[in-house]
Amino acid sequence: MSRPTKAIIDLQALRHNFMLAQSLAPQSKTIPMVKANAYGHGAIEVADALADIAPAFGVASIEEAIELRQNGIEQPILLLEGIFSTDEVDLAAQHSFWLMVENRPQVEAILNATLARKVNVWLGIDTGMHRLGFQPDEIQTAYDDLCSSHNVSDEIVVTSHFACADDLDNQATLQQIKTFDLHLPATKNTLLTSLANSAAILGWPQAHRDWQRPGYMLYGNSPFAQPQENADQLKPVMCLESAIISVRAIGAGEPVGYAANWTAERDSTIATVTVGYGDGYPRHAPNGTPVLINGIRCPLVGRVSMDMITVDVTDLDAVAIGDRAVLWGPELPVNEIAEACGTIGYELLTRMPARVPRVYR
Ligand SMILES: *Cc1c(COP(=O)(O)O)cnc(C)c1O
């Protein structure tokens, strides 16, 4: 016996979403982003499940990359923020980690390193997000310095990241693409480029280049707030589920939960489900947030506790201890729960704590 709360991870859906990303940009190579424990889905298991079709993986730090290496992932691994200290350059070269290079100290660290083998470099241009990357007028110098270094592999990838690609009406994305194309460094070497995150893969074909970097879409949820033809083909990978552990009848006027922030307006049946904010279910979920009980939408009522929530199941015919509850998954988009809580699905998935067992199917 064990607590019924678990995240079921559908690896077939994951592969489907990868193939969708690949098919939308057939000329591009697709690097799955598996940073932050593969957006909460389990980096090792996700990378394993894609290992035969993914040419490389992307993570946020060398620690995340080493974890994949130590667990048998042999592909190159792109460090999306590059190095955080100079000693990481040699380690990256030894392990075939690819380095994003976003600032002058990172260039200097690579130029000054003593390396047993060359390191593969991705050079970032700030085309308008103003978070990382070289200013457009600095890019040629950075490129030339890296190109002439014996420490750097020949094919440098020039890259940028979009700020607003999830808003399909926002012209800022076209402006970023224009800035990017205008400032590509002059070179006689092969210049490879990479722009697209999930939203751009799905909705901005102008941004499809040599490499694409899908994250959120791989996990089967749309980066857009509105329905979108391509995004609608995604299959959610995670199903967060639990079960009812208590059922009670309460009278009209009776409160439920901490701070008594919900009061029954009619005689009601309340089901207690063993999932709470300690399992990554957002504490800010308001009264009325949908929970699937035996596949039927019922409203959350009362405060989310650490280990439990309460659900109004008055309108269901028969409800019993042990009945299945789904917090999000293929039948209840995580985006919908996130929106009710004033956040995005990215956050809810990524911060899923270790205490929730991941069950791979
Ligand atoms: C995380 C990340 C991505 C993936 O973004 P999604 O919106 O999840 O597809 C792509 N590129 C970079 C540089 C990132 O850091």
The ligand as an SDF file (V2000), in Angstrom:
LIG
                    3D

 15 15  0  0  0  0  0  0  0  0999 V2000
   14.1300   27.0530  -21.7280 C   0  0  0  0  0  0  0  0  0  0  0  0
   14.6210   27.5420  -23.0290 C   0  0  0  0  0  0  0  0  0  0  0  0
   13.9860   27.1690  -24.2050 C   0  0  0  0  0  0  0  0  0  0  0  0
   12.6920   26.3770  -24.2360 C   0  0  0  0  0  0  0  0  0  0  0  0
   11.6010   27.2620  -24.0600 O   0  0  0  0  0  0  0  0  0  0  0  0
   10.1140   26.6910  -24.1350 P   0  0  0  0  0  0  0  0  0  0  0  0
    9.2510   27.8990  -24.0960 O   0  0  0  0  0  0  0  0  0  0  0  0
    9.9250   25.8230  -22.9410 O   0  0  0  0  0  0  0  0  0  0  0  0
   10.0240   25.9260  -25.4030 O   0  0  0  0  0  0  0  0  0  0  0  0
   14.5710   27.5360  -25.3970 C   0  0  0  0  0  0  0  0  0  0  0  0
   15.7070   28.2900  -25.4190 N   0  0  0  0  0  0  0  0  0  0  0  0
   16.3110   28.6890  -24.2960 C   0  0  0  0  0  0  0  0  0  0  0  0
   17.5460   29.5120  -24.3880 C   0  0  0  0  0  0  0  0  0  0  0  0
   15.7880   28.3500  -23.0600 C   0  0  0  0  0  0  0  0  0  0  0  0
   16.4090   28.7520  -21.9530 O   0  0  0  0  0  0  0  0  0  0  0  0
  1  2  1  0
  2  3  1  0
  2 14  2  0
  3  4  1  0
  3 10  2  0
  4  5  1  0
  5  6  1  0
  6  7  2  0
  6  8  1  0
  6  9  1  0
 10 11  1  0
 11 12  2  0
 12 13  1  0
 12 14  1  0
 14 15  1  0
M  END
$$$$
